[in-house]
Amino acid sequence: MTRTLALFRFSFGELLGGRFRRVAVVLLLVAVSLLLPALVAGGSSQDPADFMLGLFSDLVLPILLPVVSLVFATAALGTELRDGTITNLILKPLPRASILAVEYLAALGATLAVVLPAVFAAQLLAARGLGLHALLEGMLLATVLGAAAYCALGLALSLWASRALLIGLVYAVVWEGAVVGAAPAASSLSVRGYAQGVLDAILRGSGGPTLGARLGPVSATILALVVTVAALALAVRRLTRMDFR
């Protein structure tokens, strides 16, 4: 347990502080694309709930969340593979499945440490307060659900492909953006669709705006868990079969 916790602390610290350029780009993206528009909207007459729901569904879910999640997830083990230092990690007295679980939690923790405070701050700026509680709760839960799935996919991709980040971004932009946008029925195969299903379920009955998502909360949550577990299972299978001698 002590070794696992030490590895988590090291991995989490490396993701958030080890590569300054990576973290700086992520923070700049969050500030410019999310916080700045929210600050401007806070001084306008636009309904804050409508604005934040639009910003979250049109920017955070399709762009910001997958980008941040995939950047951290593909770097968790991908950097070790590229630098050739993964042998030092594998030689630790821990099962490879445990190492992968720690790296996944570190990537997920780093993602949520960046995105969750940003979403909360944007809501405060746009609504000049907490605003519609159901909207804030839904956005935060949808962020956690989406980040969990994206990080699992990114971690698996980093072990199976050399350009994992590029492949992940193509999936997010082409499949979840273009294909699902043109054929909403495909949302059952979209992480973005799962997050929208949870958000829309929380918004219903709140008296505020809704998304009209195709997936209900139960199916969205189950599908998100299936994708997450399947991606992690593939990653464990790949890591246990890799030869680093």
C-alpha positions in Angstrom: 0.0 0.0 0.0 2.9 2.4 0.8 4.6 1.6 -2.5 1.3 2.2 -4.4 0.7 5.5 -2.7 4.3 6.6 -3.3 3.9 5.7 -7.0 0.6 7.6 -7.2 2.1 10.7 -5.6 5.1 10.6 -8.0 3.0 10.0 -11.1 0.4 12.7 -10.1 3.2 15.2 -9.5 4.9 14.4 -12.8 1.7 14.9 -14.7 1.0 18.3 -13.1 4.5 19.6 -12.6 7.0 17.4 -14.4 6.5 18.9 -17.9 5.9 22.6 -17.5 5.1 23.2 -21.1 2.3 20.6 -21.2 0.7 21.9 -18.0 1.0 25.5 -19.2 -0.7 24.7 -22.5 -3.5 22.9 -20.8 -4.1 25.8 -18.3 -4.0 28.4 -21.0 -6.5 26.4 -23.1 -8.8 26.2 -20.0 -8.5 29.9 -19.2 -9.0 31.2 -22.7 -11.7 28.9 -23.8 -13.8 28.6 -20.6 -13.0 31.2 -18.0 -12.7 34.2 -20.3 -16.1 33.7 -22.0 -17.7 33.1 -18.6 -16.2 36.3 -17.3 -17.6 38.3 -20.2 -21.0 36.6 -19.9 -21.2 37.6 -16.3 -21.4 41.2 -17.2 -24.0 40.8 -19.9 -27.8 40.4 -19.7 -27.7 36.8 -21.1 -29.3 34.1 -18.9 -26.4 32.5 -17.1 -28.0 29.0 -17.1 -28.5 29.1 -20.9 -25.0 30.4 -21.4 -23.3 27.9 -19.2 -25.2 24.9 -20.6 -24.3 26.0 -24.1 -20.7 26.6 -23.2 -20.5 23.2 -21.4 -22.2 21.2 -24.1 -20.6 23.0 -27.1 -17.1 23.5 -25.7 -16.2 21.6 -22.6 -17.7 18.2 -23.5 -16.6 18.0 -27.2 -13.2 19.8 -26.9 -11.9 20.8 -23.5 -12.6 17.6 -21.6 -11.3 15.1 -24.2 -8.2 17.2 -24.9 -7.2 17.5 -21.2 -8.1 13.9 -20.4 -6.2 12.5 -23.4 -3.1 14.7 -22.8 -2.7 13.5 -19.2 -3.7 9.9 -19.9 -1.5 9.3 -22.9 1.4 10.9 -21.0 1.0 8.7 -17.9 2.7 5.7 -19.4 3.4 7.1 -22.9 6.2 9.4 -21.7 7.9 6.5 -19.9 7.7 4.4 -23.1 9.1 7.2 -25.3 11.9 8.0 -22.9 12.8 4.4 -22.3 12.4 4.8 -18.5 9.4 2.4 -18.2 11.8 -0.4 -17.2 12.4 1.4 -13.9 8.7 1.5 -13.4 8.1 -2.1 -14.3 10.9 -3.3 -12.0 9.1 -1.9 -8.9 7.8 -4.7 -6.6 4.2 -4.1 -7.8 2.0 -6.2 -10.2 1.7 -4.6 -13.6 -2.0 -4.3 -13.2 -1.5 -2.3 -10.0 1.0 0.0 -11.8 -1.5 0.6 -14.6 -4.3 1.3 -12.0 -2.1 3.8 -10.3 -1.2 5.6 -13.5 -4.9 5.7 -14.5 -5.9 7.2 -11.2 -3.1 9.7 -11.5 -4.2 10.7 -15.0 -7.8 11.0 -13.9 -6.8 13.0 -10.8 -4.8 15.4 -12.8 -7.6 15.8 -15.3 -10.2 16.5 -12.6 -7.8 18.8 -10.8 -7.7 21.0 -13.8 -11.2 20.7 -15.3 -13.5 20.6 -12.2 -12.3 23.8 -10.6 -12.4 25.5 -14.0 -16.1 24.5 -14.6 -16.9 25.6 -11.0 -15.2 28.9 -11.5 -16.8 29.5 -14.9 -20.2 28.9 -13.3 -19.4 31.4 -10.5 -18.3 34.0 -13.0 -21.2 33.6 -15.4 -23.9 33.4 -12.8 -22.2 35.7 -10.3 -22.8 33.0 -7.7 -23.7 29.3 -7.7 -26.6 29.9 -10.1 -28.8 26.9 -10.9 -27.6 24.2 -8.5 -28.9 21.4 -10.7 -26.8 22.7 -13.6 -23.7 22.9 -11.6 -24.2 19.5 -10.1 -24.9 18.0 -13.5 -21.8 19.6 -15.1 -19.5 18.4 -12.4 -20.9 14.8 -12.5 -20.8 14.7 -16.3 -17.2 15.9 -16.2 -16.2 13.1 -13.8 -18.0 10.5 -15.9 -16.5 11.7 -19.2 -13.0 12.1 -17.7 -13.1 8.5 -16.3 -13.9 7.1 -19.8 -11.5 9.3 -21.7 -8.6 8.6 -19.4 -9.1 4.9 -19.7 -9.2 5.2 -23.5 -6.1 7.4 -23.6 -4.1 5.1 -21.3 -5.0 2.0 -23.5 -4.1 3.9 -26.7 -0.7 4.9 -25.2 0.2 1.2 -24.9 -1.1 0.1 -28.3 -0.2 3.0 -30.6 2.8 5.4 -30.9 0.6 8.4 -31.7 -2.0 7.8 -29.1 -2.8 11.4 -28.5 -3.4 12.1 -32.1 -5.6 9.0 -32.5 -7.6 10.0 -29.4 -8.2 13.5 -30.7 -9.3 12.2 -34.1 -11.8 10.0 -32.3 -13.1 12.9 -30.2 -13.3 15.3 -33.2 -14.3 13.1 -36.1 -16.5 10.4 -34.4 -18.0 12.3 -31.5 -18.1 15.6 -33.3 -19.0 14.9 -36.9 -20.4 11.4 -36.9 -22.5 11.6 -33.7 -23.5 15.2 -34.6 -24.9 14.0 -38.0 -26.3 10.7 -36.6 -27.4 11.2 -33.0 -28.3 7.5 -32.7 -24.6 6.8 -32.6 -24.4 8.6 -29.2 -24.5 5.1 -27.6 -20.9 4.7 -28.8 -19.8 8.2 -27.7 -18.3 9.2 -24.3 -19.7 12.7 -25.0 -23.2 11.1 -25.3 -22.8 9.4 -22.0 -21.9 12.6 -20.2 -24.8 14.4 -21.9 -27.2 11.7 -20.7 -26.2 12.2 -17.1 -26.3 16.0 -17.3 -29.7 16.0 -19.0 -31.2 13.7 -16.4 -30.1 16.0 -13.6 -31.5 19.0 -15.3 -34.9 17.6 -15.9 -37.4 18.9 -13.4 -35.1 21.7 -12.3 -37.0 24.4 -14.1 -34.0 25.3 -16.2 -32.7 24.5 -19.7 -32.3 20.9 -20.8 -30.3 19.1 -23.5 -32.7 16.5 -24.8 -30.1 13.8 -24.7 -30.9 10.4 -26.4 -29.5 8.3 -23.5 -31.1 8.1 -20.1 -29.0 8.3 -16.9 -28.9 4.5 -16.3 -27.9 3.5 -19.8 -25.4 6.4 -20.0 -23.7 5.4 -16.8 -23.6 1.7 -17.6 -22.2 2.3 -21.1 -19.6 4.7 -19.7 -18.6 2.0 -17.1 -18.4 -0.7 -19.8 -16.1 1.5 -22.0 -13.9 2.4 -19.0 -13.5 -1.2 -17.8 -13.0 -2.6 -21.3 -10.3 0.0 -22.1 -8.5 -0.7 -18.8 -8.7 -4.4 -19.4 -7.1 -4.0 -22.8 -4.4 -1.8 -21.3 -3.7 -4.4 -18.6 -3.5 -7.2 -21.2 -1.1 -5.1 -23.3 1.1 -4.1 -20.4 1.4 -7.6 -18.9 2.5 -9.0 -22.3 5.0 -6.3 -23.1 8.7 -7.4 -22.9 11.0 -4.6 -21.6 14.2 -6.5 -21.4 
